[in-house]
Amino acid sequence: MFGVVLWSDSSDRKAVIWCEDHGDLAFYRQIGEQKGPSLDVGDWVQFDVVTERNQRVATNPKLVKHGVCPDLPDVLRHAGDAQPRRTQADPASSAKVVPFSRSAGRKKDDGVLTKACPA
């Protein structure tokens, strides 16, 4: 699976990853002498997912690209700010849409399917 790091703590070697399937967040923690990349907020990573005690856990992370979306946590945090509330009678009001840049969406790049991050 691919995802973007939303939060990381380099001293504790932990990270929280927003997954490409928009399901639950994945939690990552380097254990012991396990080798792994240093993950920073905004990094685009590829990883395996396992479920432990009803939580998604990221394993075997590989850094795809450093710093792709450093502002993503703020964009998500403020996605609903200053938007008027719609009534339940309006079906369009049932979904919250996060605006993406024009280049967003899926695109083919050297045979790899990728997603662009929000502007």
C-alpha positions as CSV (number, residue, x, y, z in Angstrom):
1,M,0.0,0.0,0.0
2,F,1.0,3.6,-0.5
3,G,0.5,6.5,1.9
4,V,1.6,9.9,3.2
5,V,3.1,10.4,6.6
6,L,0.8,12.7,8.7
7,W,2.8,12.6,11.9
8,S,6.2,11.3,13.0
9,D,8.5,11.2,16.0
10,S,12.0,10.5,15.0
11,S,13.3,10.1,18.6
12,D,10.6,7.5,19.3
13,R,10.8,6.1,15.8
14,K,7.0,6.2,15.2
15,A,4.7,7.5,12.5
16,V,1.1,7.7,11.5
17,I,0.3,7.2,7.8
18,W,-2.7,8.2,5.7
19,C,-3.4,5.3,3.4
20,E,-4.2,5.4,-0.3
21,D,-7.4,3.5,0.2
22,H,-8.7,6.3,2.6
23,G,-9.4,3.6,5.2
24,D,-8.1,3.6,8.8
25,L,-4.8,5.3,9.4
26,A,-1.8,3.0,9.7
27,F,0.6,3.2,12.7
28,Y,4.3,2.5,12.3
29,R,6.9,1.9,14.9
30,Q,10.5,0.7,14.5
31,I,11.2,-2.0,17.0
32,G,14.7,-2.8,18.4
33,E,17.5,-3.0,15.9
34,Q,15.0,-3.2,13.0
35,K,16.3,-1.2,10.1
36,G,14.0,1.2,8.3
37,P,13.8,4.6,6.8
38,S,13.5,7.7,8.9
39,L,10.0,9.0,8.2
40,D,9.1,12.6,8.2
41,V,5.7,14.4,7.8
42,G,4.8,14.6,4.1
43,D,6.9,11.6,3.0
44,W,5.3,9.3,0.5
45,V,5.9,5.7,1.5
46,Q,5.1,2.2,0.4
47,F,4.4,-0.4,3.1
48,D,2.7,-3.6,4.0
49,V,-0.3,-3.6,6.3
50,V,-1.3,-6.0,9.0
51,T,-4.1,-5.7,11.5
52,E,-3.3,-6.1,15.2
53,R,-5.9,-5.6,17.9
54,N,-8.2,-3.8,15.5
55,Q,-5.5,-1.4,14.4
56,R,-3.7,-1.1,11.1
57,V,0.0,-1.5,11.5
58,A,2.5,-0.5,8.7
59,T,5.4,-2.9,8.3
60,N,8.4,-2.9,5.9
61,P,8.1,0.8,4.9
62,K,10.1,2.0,1.9
63,L,10.5,5.7,1.2
64,V,9.2,6.5,-2.3
65,K,9.8,10.2,-2.1
66,H,10.8,12.6,0.7
67,G,8.6,15.7,1.5
68,V,6.0,15.2,-1.2
69,C,3.1,16.7,0.9
70,P,4.5,18.5,4.0
71,D,1.4,20.6,4.4
72,L,-1.1,17.7,4.1
73,P,-1.8,17.5,7.9
74,D,-2.8,21.2,7.9
75,V,-4.9,20.9,4.7
76,L,-6.8,18.0,6.3
77,R,-7.2,19.8,9.6
78,H,-8.7,22.9,8.0
79,A,-10.7,21.2,5.1
80,G,-14.0,21.9,6.7
81,D,-13.3,25.4,8.0
82,A,-15.4,28.3,6.7
83,Q,-17.8,26.2,4.8
84,P,-21.5,26.7,5.3
85,R,-23.4,23.8,6.6
86,R,-26.0,22.2,4.3
87,T,-29.2,20.6,5.3
88,Q,-29.6,16.8,5.2
89,A,-32.2,17.3,2.4
90,D,-29.3,18.1,0.1
91,P,-27.7,14.7,-0.9
92,A,-24.5,16.5,-1.8
93,S,-24.1,17.6,1.8
94,S,-23.6,14.0,3.0
95,A,-20.0,13.8,1.8
96,K,-17.0,16.0,2.8
97,V,-14.8,16.6,-0.2
98,V,-11.2,17.7,0.2
99,P,-10.2,19.8,-2.9
100,F,-7.2,18.5,-4.8
101,S,-5.1,20.4,-7.4
102,R,-5.9,20.0,-11.1
103,S,-3.0,17.5,-11.5
104,A,-4.5,15.3,-8.7
105,G,-6.0,12.0,-9.4
106,R,-4.4,8.9,-10.7
107,K,-1.8,9.2,-13.4
108,K,0.6,6.7,-15.0
109,D,4.2,7.4,-14.4
110,D,6.8,4.9,-15.8
111,G,4.4,2.1,-15.2
112,V,3.7,3.1,-11.5
113,L,0.2,4.2,-10.5
114,T,0.6,7.3,-8.3
115,K,-1.6,9.9,-6.7
116,A,-0.9,13.6,-6.4
117,C,-1.3,15.4,-3.1
118,P,-3.5,18.4,-2.4
119,A,-2.2,21.8,-3.3
